[in-house]
Amino acid sequence: MNDRFAHLLRKSRDAKQGGHEAWAVQSTGEKVAVALVLNRADWLAAIG
């Protein structure tokens, strides 16, 4: 498994389990990628 893919998968799982609070501490790039992976348009809207 690619290291970048594993990192994105880990961040996505953290956000899925921890919700918005776990997602909020990620970098902007991570937030965008995770919101897309989890199909969370509301999270994308939150970061503008």
C-alpha positions in Angstrom: 0.0 0.0 0.0 1.2 3.5 -0.9 2.2 5.6 2.1 0.1 8.5 1.0 -2.9 6.3 0.5 -2.4 4.8 4.0 -2.2 8.2 5.5 -5.4 9.4 3.8 -7.2 6.2 4.9 -6.0 6.6 8.5 -7.2 10.3 8.5 -10.5 9.3 7.0 -11.1 6.6 9.6 -10.2 8.9 12.4 -12.7 11.5 11.1 -15.4 8.9 10.6 -15.0 7.6 14.1 -14.3 11.0 15.8 -16.6 13.1 13.8 -16.1 16.8 13.1 -13.8 17.2 16.1 -11.3 14.7 14.7 -11.6 16.3 11.3 -11.2 19.9 12.5 -7.6 19.3 13.7 -6.4 18.1 10.2 -4.5 20.3 7.7 -6.6 22.1 5.0 -5.5 19.6 2.4 -6.3 16.7 4.6 -9.7 18.2 5.4 -10.6 18.5 1.7 -9.5 15.0 0.9 -11.2 13.4 3.9 -14.4 15.3 3.3 -14.4 14.0 -0.3 -13.7 10.5 0.8 -16.5 10.6 3.3 -18.9 12.4 1.0 -19.3 15.2 3.6 -20.3 18.3 1.5 -21.2 20.1 4.8 -17.6 19.8 6.0 -16.3 21.2 2.7 -18.8 24.1 3.1 -17.5 24.7 6.6 -13.9 25.4 5.3 -15.2 27.5 2.4 
